């Protein structure tokens, strides 16, 4: 089953805020995109908004076919 397509959204952000997100992402070994998604999920959870757990993305090489 293929992953559901992800929504692309252009975002204008204050440069200081973006720099802080970049530092936070680097500290947690995430991409900036993954960090923004994580921060949004945390903020929504804090407000009581319930979301389904994201489906883990498959990583690594596909198995060899014999």
GROMACS elastic network, one bead per residue, 0.5 to 0.9 nm:
[ bonds ]
;  ai    aj funct       b0    kb
    2     5     6  0.86721   500
    3     6     6  0.85155   500
    3    55     6  0.79211   500
    3    57     6  0.74910   500
   13    16     6  0.83626   500
   13    17     6  0.67037   500
   13    18     6  0.62659   500
   14    17     6  0.53057   500
   14    18     6  0.62772   500
   14    19     6  0.87401   500
   15    18     6  0.50213   500
   15    19     6  0.61206   500
   15    20     6  0.86320   500
   16    19     6  0.51098   500
   16    20     6  0.62970   500
   16    21     6  0.87509   500
   17    20     6  0.50979   500
   17    21     6  0.63046   500
   17    22     6  0.86815   500
   18    21     6  0.50585   500
   18    22     6  0.61613   500
   18    23     6  0.86745   500
   18    32     6  0.89425   500
   19    22     6  0.50066   500
   19    23     6  0.62364   500
   19    24     6  0.85965   500
   20    23     6  0.51318   500
   20    24     6  0.61371   500
   20    25     6  0.85578   500
   21    24     6  0.50044   500
   21    25     6  0.60261   500
   21    26     6  0.85549   500
   21    32     6  0.67627   500
   21    35     6  0.71726   500
   21    36     6  0.73086   500
   22    25     6  0.50950   500
   22    26     6  0.61715   500
   22    27     6  0.86235   500
   22    31     6  0.81156   500
   22    32     6  0.57508   500
   22    35     6  0.82178   500
   23    26     6  0.51392   500
   23    27     6  0.61782   500
   23    28     6  0.87232   500
   23    32     6  0.88520   500
   24    27     6  0.51381   500
   24    28     6  0.63570   500
   24    29     6  0.85871   500
   24    30     6  0.85014   500
   24    32     6  0.83899   500
   24    35     6  0.75330   500
   25    28     6  0.51972   500
   25    29     6  0.59320   500
   25    31     6  0.59308   500
   25    32     6  0.55068   500
   25    33     6  0.86095   500
   25    34     6  0.78778   500
   25    35     6  0.54057   500
   25    36     6  0.84104   500
   26    30     6  0.60879   500
   26    31     6  0.73345   500
   26    32     6  0.79652   500
   27    30     6  0.78250   500
   28    31     6  0.88602   500
   28    35     6  0.83248   500
   30    33     6  0.80169   500
   30    34     6  0.60297   500
   30    35     6  0.60966   500
   31    34     6  0.51823   500
   31    35     6  0.61711   500
   31    36     6  0.86800   500
   32    36     6  0.61473   500
   32    37     6  0.86175   500
   33    36     6  0.52195   500
   33    37     6  0.63218   500
   33    38     6  0.86451   500
   34    37     6  0.51019   500
   34    38     6  0.61005   500
   34    39     6  0.86162   500
   35    39     6  0.60676   500
   35    40     6  0.85119   500
   36    39     6  0.51181   500
   36    40     6  0.61254   500
   36    41     6  0.86161   500
   37    40     6  0.51373   500
   37    41     6  0.62082   500
   37    42     6  0.86620   500
   38    41     6  0.51354   500
   38    42     6  0.61893   500
   38    43     6  0.86292   500
   39    42     6  0.50716   500
   39    43     6  0.61025   500
   39    44     6  0.85802   500
   40    43     6  0.51110   500
   40    44     6  0.61395   500
   40    45     6  0.85514   500
   41    44     6  0.51831   500
   41    45     6  0.61048   500
   41    46     6  0.85865   500
   41    49     6  0.88639   500
   41    51     6  0.80235   500
   42    45     6  0.51219   500
   42    46     6  0.61636   500
   42    47     6  0.87469   500
   43    46     6  0.50994   500
   43    47     6  0.64549   500
   43    48     6  0.88604   500
   43    49     6  0.87733   500
   44    47     6  0.50822   500
   44    48     6  0.63678   500
   44    49     6  0.51688   500
   44    50     6  0.75013   500
   44    51     6  0.84385   500
   45    49     6  0.52122   500
   45    50     6  0.62876   500
   45    51     6  0.79415   500
   46    49     6  0.74760   500
   47    50     6  0.89522   500
   51    54     6  0.84288   500
   52    55     6  0.87224   500
   53    56     6  0.86885   500
   54    57     6  0.86426   500
   56    59     6  0.89184   500
   58    61     6  0.89726   500
   59    62     6  0.85003   500
   61    64     6  0.85605   500
   62    65     6  0.89553   500
